[in-house]
Amino acid sequence: MLGSEHHLIAKVRLADLFFVWKQRTNQAVFNRIGMKHVDFVVCDASHGTAKAKEYDAFVDQVFAAA
């Protein structure tokens, strides 16, 4: 339903979506979003750059080795 241009990712931590400035907060504040999840996220991800392709190749090697 999403097509090849989008990816559906399940159970994503809020801390993986939002950056918390450590200078303005403490660990307790970070934990409030660090332990919370959303059901899913729809991403428009582009992996066309040379750096992204290199990263993807490395990740593929890690999974192949496992």
N, C-alpha and C positions, 0 to 999 in steps of 0.2 A: 504493500500500500504506500510505502514511503518513497519508493523508487531508489535508484542507485545513487542519488545525490545526497541522501540523508541516512543517518544511522540512529537506531533506537538503542539506548543504553538503560538498563534496569538498575534500580536501587543505587542511586548515586548520592554520596555524602554531600551535604551543603558545603562543607569545608573544601571539597574538590571543585565546587562551582564558584565560590566567593573567597576573596582574599581578605584576611584579617591583619591589619597593621599591628604588629606586636608592640610597637612603641606606644600605642594608644590603648592597649588592652592588657589583660593578664590571662593566664591559662584557664581560669574559670570561665571567662567570657568566651574564649575560643572553644572550650568544651561544649558550650551551649549549641554551637553549630556543628562541631566535630562529631557529635553523636547522633545527629539528625540526618534523615535521608528523604529523598523524594522518590516516588514510585518509578518514574522514568524521565529521561531527557531525550529530546530529539535534536540531533546535531547536524549541522551542515559542515561536514569536515572535508577539507581539501588536503590531499597528500601529494600534490603535484610538484612541490618544490624539491630540489636536490637534497636539502637537509631532512625533509620529511621522509623521503624515500630511503635515505640512509638510516634514519631512526627505525622505520618500519622493517627494514632488512635485519637490523640488530634484534628487534623484538621477535621476529620470525625465527632467528637462530636460537634465541633463548628457549622458545617453546619447542623447537625441534630437538634441542639437547635434553629437555626435560622428558 
